[in-house]
Amino acid sequence: MSEGMQADNDDAAQAEHINVYLRFRQVFGEAGSRSNDARKRLKNKKDGSKSVPFGPDRDPYGIDDVLTNLTNRLGWASPLAQADLLASWPDVAGEETAEHSTPVGIEDGVLTVHCDSTAWATQLRLMRGSITTEITKRYPDAGIKSVKFDGPNAPSWKRGLRSIPGRGPRDTYG
């Protein structure tokens, strides 16, 4: 008699764990669709069918597309374009011009270029429109609004014990 009662208890215990499993399966779904990505893929599929290898929309992305999406998502597009502009200054301004000018930095959309002499700074100021257009065409993500050309700095006589106020010598430098 004790064996019969034990058999009934075993059947009830088996039925209980089967019922729990079936309830979990009903609540949480099948094993393949438990993850968030799997649920999104099923939701996004138009016909509701599962994803298959080598099926439509399964082509891998190229490294260029992946890196472009990554830099845009992380907000690196502008700093990378600015660094690329500074590195390729000879291509933008021309070889001869680049020999006499050096881009110093970019701040608030203004590219600052240091020139060897005041004559080169003046010449580049006259070419500012074409240089800005070339920068905008090649590097639209850099956000360059204008270009500032600086000549060499003149020496200062404002040092020492006997300096006097005023304009100093009336000569030009550069």
C-alpha positions as protocol buffer text, in pm:
chain_id: "A"
residue {
  index: 1
  type: MET
  ca { x: 0 y: 0 z: 0 }
}
residue {
  index: 2
  type: SER
  ca { x: 280 y: 237 z: 67 }
}
residue {
  index: 3
  type: GLU
  ca { x: 417 y: 164 z: -283 }
}
residue {
  index: 4
  type: GLY
  ca { x: 88 y: 276 z: -444 }
}
residue {
  index: 5
  type: MET
  ca { x: 86 y: 603 z: -253 }
}
residue {
  index: 6
  type: GLN
  ca { x: 446 y: 667 z: -348 }
}
residue {
  index: 7
  type: ALA
  ca { x: 365 y: 608 z: -718 }
}
residue {
  index: 8
  type: ASP
  ca { x: 78 y: 859 z: -698 }
}
residue {
  index: 9
  type: ASN
  ca { x: 309 y: 1116 z: -537 }
}
residue {
  index: 10
  type: ASP
  ca { x: 574 y: 1058 z: -811 }
}
residue {
  index: 11
  type: ASP
  ca { x: 310 y: 1110 z: -1085 }
}
residue {
  index: 12
  type: ALA
  ca { x: 190 y: 1429 z: -916 }
}
residue {
  index: 13
  type: ALA
  ca { x: 548 y: 1556 z: -879 }
}
residue {
  index: 14
  type: GLN
  ca { x: 624 y: 1481 z: -1245 }
}
residue {
  index: 15
  type: ALA
  ca { x: 308 y: 1649 z: -1358 }
}
residue {
  index: 16
  type: GLU
  ca { x: 390 y: 1956 z: -1147 }
}
residue {
  index: 17
  type: HIS
  ca { x: 735 y: 2013 z: -1295 }
}
residue {
  index: 18
  type: ILE
  ca { x: 599 y: 1957 z: -1645 }
}
residue {
  index: 19
  type: ASN
  ca { x: 326 y: 2210 z: -1575 }
}
residue {
  index: 20
  type: VAL
  ca { x: 582 y: 2460 z: -1443 }
}
residue {
  index: 21
  type: TYR
  ca { x: 797 y: 2411 z: -1755 }
}
residue {
  index: 22
  type: LEU
  ca { x: 500 y: 2458 z: -1987 }
}
residue {
  index: 23
  type: ARG
  ca { x: 392 y: 2770 z: -1797 }
}
residue {
  index: 24
  type: PHE
  ca { x: 743 y: 2920 z: -1822 }
}
residue {
  index: 25
  type: ARG
  ca { x: 753 y: 2841 z: -2191 }
}
residue {
  index: 26
  type: GLN
  ca { x: 419 y: 3012 z: -2238 }
}
residue {
  index: 27
  type: VAL
  ca { x: 524 y: 3322 z: -2043 }
}
residue {
  index: 28
  type: PHE
  ca { x: 881 y: 3362 z: -2170 }
}
residue {
  index: 29
  type: GLY
  ca { x: 851 y: 3213 z: -2518 }
}
residue {
  index: 30
  type: GLU
  ca { x: 1079 y: 2976 z: -2699 }
}
residue {
  index: 31
  type: ALA
  ca { x: 1449 y: 2952 z: -2621 }
}
residue {
  index: 32
  type: GLY
  ca { x: 1556 y: 3121 z: -2948 }
}
residue {
  index: 33
  type: SER
  ca { x: 1348 y: 3433 z: -2891 }
}
residue {
  index: 34
  type: ARG
  ca { x: 1436 y: 3511 z: -2529 }
}
residue {
  index: 35
  type: SER
  ca { x: 1704 y: 3769 z: -2597 }
}
residue {
  index: 36
  type: ASN
  ca { x: 1617 y: 4130 z: -2673 }
}
residue {
  index: 37
  type: ASP
  ca { x: 1797 y: 4113 z: -3007 }
}
residue {
  index: 38
  type: ALA
  ca { x: 1605 y: 3805 z: -3111 }
}
residue {
  index: 39
  type: ARG
  ca { x: 1274 y: 3966 z: -3017 }
}
residue {
  index: 40
  type: LYS
  ca { x: 1365 y: 4281 z: -3212 }
}
residue {
  index: 41
  type: ARG
  ca { x: 1462 y: 4076 z: -3515 }
}
residue {
  index: 42
  type: LEU
  ca { x: 1132 y: 3888 z: -3505 }
}
residue {
  index: 43
  type: LYS
  ca { x: 937 y: 4211 z: -3458 }
}
residue {
  index: 44
  type: ASN
  ca { x: 1120 y: 4382 z: -3746 }
}
residue {
  index: 45
  type: LYS
  ca { x: 1072 y: 4094 z: -3988 }
}
residue {
  index: 46
  type: LYS
  ca { x: 780 y: 4173 z: -4214 }
}
residue {
  index: 47
  type: ASP
  ca { x: 655 y: 3819 z: -4255 }
}
residue {
  index: 48
  type: GLY
  ca { x: 736 y: 3709 z: -3897 }
}
residue {
  index: 49
  type: SER
  ca { x: 962 y: 3426 z: -4013 }
}
residue {
  index: 50
  type: LYS
  ca { x: 1287 y: 3349 z: -3837 }
}
residue {
  index: 51
  type: SER
  ca { x: 1626 y: 3460 z: -3965 }
}
residue {
  index: 52
  type: VAL
  ca { x: 1815 y: 3210 z: -4177 }
}
residue {
  index: 53
  type: PRO
  ca { x: 2183 y: 3209 z: -4270 }
}
residue {
  index: 54
  type: PHE
  ca { x: 2260 y: 3363 z: -4611 }
}
residue {
  index: 55
  type: GLY
  ca { x: 1903 y: 3493 z: -4627 }
}
residue {
  index: 56
  type: PRO
  ca { x: 1796 y: 3844 z: -4729 }
}
residue {
  index: 57
  type: ASP
  ca { x: 1925 y: 4133 z: -4517 }
}
residue {
  index: 58
  type: ARG
  ca { x: 2208 y: 3919 z: -4384 }
}
residue {
  index: 59
  type: ASP
  ca { x: 2497 y: 4063 z: -4588 }
}
residue {
  index: 60
  type: PRO
  ca { x: 2790 y: 4183 z: -4376 }
}
residue {
  index: 61
  type: TYR
  ca { x: 2873 y: 4554 z: -4366 }
}
residue {
  index: 62
  type: GLY
  ca { x: 3204 y: 4684 z: -4498 }
}
residue {
  index: 63
  type: ILE
  ca { x: 3458 y: 4821 z: -4253 }
}
residue {
  index: 64
  type: ASP
  ca { x: 3410 y: 5171 z: -4397 }
}
residue {
  index: 65
  type: ASP
  ca { x: 3036 y: 5162 z: -4320 }
}
residue {
  index: 66
  type: VAL
  ca { x: 3096 y: 5027 z: -3970 }
}
residue {
  index: 67
  type: LEU
  ca { x: 3357 y: 5292 z: -3885 }
}
residue {
  index: 68
  type: THR
  ca { x: 3148 y: 5573 z: -4034 }
}
residue {
  index: 69
  type: ASN
  ca { x: 2846 y: 5469 z: -3828 }
}
residue {
  index: 70
  type: LEU
  ca { x: 3062 y: 5440 z: -3516 }
}
residue {
  index: 71
  type: THR
  ca { x: 3224 y: 5782 z: -3555 }
}
residue {
  index: 72
  type: ASN
  ca { x: 2889 y: 5947 z: -3624 }
}
residue {
  index: 73
  type: ARG
  ca { x: 2721 y: 5777 z: -3328 }
}
residue {
  index: 74
  type: LEU
  ca { x: 3002 y: 5872 z: -3087 }
}
residue {
  index: 75
  type: GLY
  ca { x: 3033 y: 6229 z: -3219 }
}
residue {
  index: 76
  type: TRP
  ca { x: 3388 y: 6188 z: -3350 }
}
residue {
  index: 77
  type: ALA
  ca { x: 3316 y: 6302 z: -3706 }
}
residue {
  index: 78
  type: SER
  ca { x: 3404 y: 6669 z: -3650 }
}
residue {
  index: 79
  type: PRO
  ca { x: 3730 y: 6619 z: -3451 }
}
residue {
  index: 80
  type: LEU
  ca { x: 3848 y: 6355 z: -3700 }
}
residue {
  index: 81
  type: ALA
  ca { x: 3771 y: 6583 z: -3995 }
}
residue {
  index: 82
  type: GLN
  ca { x: 3956 y: 6871 z: -3827 }
}
residue {
  index: 83
  type: ALA
  ca { x: 4262 y: 6654 z: -3761 }
}
residue {
  index: 84
  type: ASP
  ca { x: 4253 y: 6533 z: -4121 }
}
residue {
  index: 85
  type: LEU
  ca { x: 4237 y: 6895 z: -4242 }
}
residue {
  index: 86
  type: LEU
  ca { x: 4541 y: 6994 z: -4035 }
}
residue {
  index: 87
  type: ALA
  ca { x: 4735 y: 6691 z: -4158 }
}
residue {
  index: 88
  type: SER
  ca { x: 4655 y: 6752 z: -4525 }
}
residue {
  index: 89
  type: TRP
  ca { x: 4714 y: 7128 z: -4534 }
}
residue {
  index: 90
  type: PRO
  ca { x: 4953 y: 7102 z: -4837 }
}
residue {
  index: 91
  type: ASP
  ca { x: 4675 y: 6937 z: -5041 }
}
residue {
  index: 92
  type: VAL
  ca { x: 4424 y: 7208 z: -4947 }
}
residue {
  index: 93
  type: ALA
  ca { x: 4642 y: 7518 z: -4981 }
}
residue {
  index: 94
  type: GLY
  ca { x: 4895 y: 7397 z: -5237 }
}
residue {
  index: 95
  type: GLU
  ca { x: 5256 y: 7287 z: -5197 }
}
residue {
  index: 96
  type: GLU
  ca { x: 5420 y: 7629 z: -5235 }
}
residue {
  index: 97
  type: THR
  ca { x: 5172 y: 7798 z: -5003 }
}
residue {
  index: 98
  type: ALA
  ca { x: 5212 y: 7522 z: -4745 }
}
residue {
  index: 99
  type: GLU
  ca { x: 5589 y: 7576 z: -4741 }
}
residue {
  index: 100
  type: HIS
  ca { x: 5529 y: 7929 z: -4606 }
}
residue {
  index: 101
  type: SER
  ca { x: 5224 y: 7866 z: -4386 }
}
residue {
  index: 102
  type: THR
  ca { x: 5138 y: 7625 z: -4107 }
}
residue {
  index: 103
  type: PRO
  ca { x: 4793 y: 7559 z: -3959 }
}
residue {
  index: 104
  type: VAL
  ca { x: 4816 y: 7614 z: -3585 }
}
residue {
  index: 105
  type: GLY
  ca { x: 4474 y: 7507 z: -3461 }
}
residue {
  index: 106
  type: ILE
  ca { x: 4097 y: 7529 z: -3481 }
}
residue {
  index: 107
  type: GLU
  ca { x: 3888 y: 7709 z: -3222 }
}
residue {
  index: 108
  type: ASP
  ca { x: 3516 y: 7790 z: -3246 }
}
residue {
  index: 109
  type: GLY
  ca { x: 3509 y: 7716 z: -3620 }
}
residue {
  index: 110
  type: VAL
  ca { x: 3808 y: 7943 z: -3698 }
}
residue {
  index: 111
  type: LEU
  ca { x: 4118 y: 7786 z: -3851 }
}
residue {
  index: 112
  type: THR
  ca { x: 4431 y: 7980 z: -3750 }
}
residue {
  index: 113
  type: VAL
  ca { x: 4724 y: 7967 z: -3994 }
}
residue {
  index: 114
  type: HIS
  ca { x: 5069 y: 8106 z: -3908 }
}
residue {
  index: 115
  type: CYS
  ca { x: 5262 y: 8250 z: -4204 }
}
residue {
  index: 116
  type: ASP
  ca { x: 5638 y: 8303 z: -4250 }
}
residue {
  index: 117
  type: SER
  ca { x: 5609 y: 8671 z: -4342 }
}
residue {
  index: 118
  type: THR
  ca { x: 5355 y: 8951 z: -4355 }
}
residue {
  index: 119
  type: ALA
  ca { x: 5364 y: 8930 z: -4736 }
}
residue {
  index: 120
  type: TRP
  ca { x: 5253 y: 8566 z: -4726 }
}
residue {
  index: 121
  type: ALA
  ca { x: 4987 y: 8648 z: -4468 }
}
residue {
  index: 122
  type: THR
  ca { x: 4852 y: 8927 z: -4690 }
}
residue {
  index: 123
  type: GLN
  ca { x: 4856 y: 8704 z: -4999 }
}
residue {
  index: 124
  type: LEU
  ca { x: 4668 y: 8429 z: -4814 }
}
residue {
  index: 125
  type: ARG
  ca { x: 4415 y: 8680 z: -4682 }
}
residue {
  index: 126
  type: LEU
  ca { x: 4341 y: 8766 z: -5046 }
}
residue {
  index: 127
  type: MET
  ca { x: 4296 y: 8394 z: -5118 }
}
residue {
  index: 128
  type: ARG
  ca { x: 4077 y: 8338 z: -4809 }
}
residue {
  index: 129
  type: GLY
  ca { x: 3757 y: 8281 z: -5010 }
}
residue {
  index: 130
  type: SER
  ca { x: 3899 y: 8009 z: -5232 }
}
residue {
  index: 131
  type: ILE
  ca { x: 4077 y: 7838 z: -4941 }
}
residue {
  index: 132
  type: THR
  ca { x: 3760 y: 7841 z: -4728 }
}
residue {
  index: 133
  type: THR
  ca { x: 3558 y: 7703 z: -5021 }
}
residue {
  index: 134
  type: GLU
  ca { x: 3811 y: 7423 z: -5072 }
}
residue {
  index: 135
  type: ILE
  ca { x: 3803 y: 7335 z: -4700 }
}
residue {
  index: 136
  type: THR
  ca { x: 3424 y: 7331 z: -4695 }
}
residue {
  index: 137
  type: LYS
  ca { x: 3412 y: 7112 z: -5005 }
}
residue {
  index: 138
  type: ARG
  ca { x: 3671 y: 6858 z: -4883 }
}
residue {
  index: 139
  type: TYR
  ca { x: 3593 y: 6858 z: -4509 }
}
residue {
  index: 140
  type: PRO
  ca { x: 3227 y: 6949 z: -4450 }
}
residue {
  index: 141
  type: ASP
  ca { x: 3224 y: 6780 z: -4108 }
}
residue {
  index: 142
  type: ALA
  ca { x: 3513 y: 6995 z: -3979 }
}
residue {
  index: 143
  type: GLY
  ca { x: 3281 y: 7293 z: -3919 }
}
residue {
  index: 144
  type: ILE
  ca { x: 3527 y: 7557 z: -4042 }
}
residue {
  index: 145
  type: LYS
  ca { x: 3350 y: 7893 z: -4075 }
}
residue {
  index: 146
  type: SER
  ca { x: 3649 y: 8116 z: -4146 }
}
residue {
  index: 147
  type: VAL
  ca { x: 4027 y: 8118 z: -4172 }
}
residue {
  index: 148
  type: LYS
  ca { x: 4258 y: 8359 z: -3985 }
}
residue {
  index: 149
  type: PHE
  ca { x: 4607 y: 8423 z: -4125 }
}
residue {
  index: 150
  type: ASP
  ca { x: 4869 y: 8552 z: -3880 }
}
residue {
  index: 151
  type: GLY
  ca { x: 5206 y: 8697 z: -3980 }
}
residue {
  index: 152
  type: PRO
  ca { x: 5521 y: 8681 z: -3773 }
}
residue {
  index: 153
  type: ASN
  ca { x: 5525 y: 8870 z: -3448 }
}
residue {
  index: 154
  type: ALA
  ca { x: 5730 y: 9192 z: -3436 }
}
residue {
  index: 155
  type: PRO
  ca { x: 5981 y: 9229 z: -3153 }
}
residue {
  index: 156
  type: SER
  ca { x: 5867 y: 9427 z: -2851 }
}
residue {
  index: 157
  type: TRP
  ca { x: 6062 y: 9703 z: -2674 }
}
residue {
  index: 158
  type: LYS
  ca { x: 5828 y: 9714 z: -2379 }
}
residue {
  index: 159
  type: ARG
  ca { x: 6069 y: 9531 z: -2149 }
}
residue {
  index: 160
  type: GLY
  ca { x: 6321 y: 9665 z: -1905 }
}
residue {
  index: 161
  type: LEU
  ca { x: 6353 y: 9945 z: -1654 }
}
residue {
  index: 162
  type: ARG
  ca { x: 6363 y: 10231 z: -1903 }
}
residue {
  index: 163
  type: SER
  ca { x: 6075 y: 10150 z: -2133 }
}
residue {
  index: 164
  type: ILE
  ca { x: 5850 y: 10441 z: -2217 }
}
residue {
  index: 165
  type: PRO
  ca { x: 5490 y: 10438 z: -2334 }
}
residue {
  index: 166
  type: GLY
  ca { x: 5427 y: 10495 z: -2699 }
}
residue {
  index: 167
  type: ARG
  ca { x: 5422 y: 10324 z: -3036 }
}
residue {
  index: 168
  type: GLY
  ca { x: 5790 y: 10235 z: -3050 }
}
residue {
  index: 169
  type: PRO
  ca { x: 5999 y: 10238 z: -3368 }
}
residue {
  index: 170
  type: ARG
  ca { x: 5812 y: 10320 z: -3688 }
}
residue {
  index: 171
  type: ASP
  ca { x: 5962 y: 10044 z: -3900 }
}
residue {
  index: 172
  type: THR
  ca { x: 5783 y: 9744 z: -4053 }
}
residue {
  index: 173
  type: TYR
  ca { x: 5889 y: 9388 z: -3992 }
}
residue {
  index: 174
  type: GLY
  ca { x: 5845 y: 9076 z: -4193 }
}
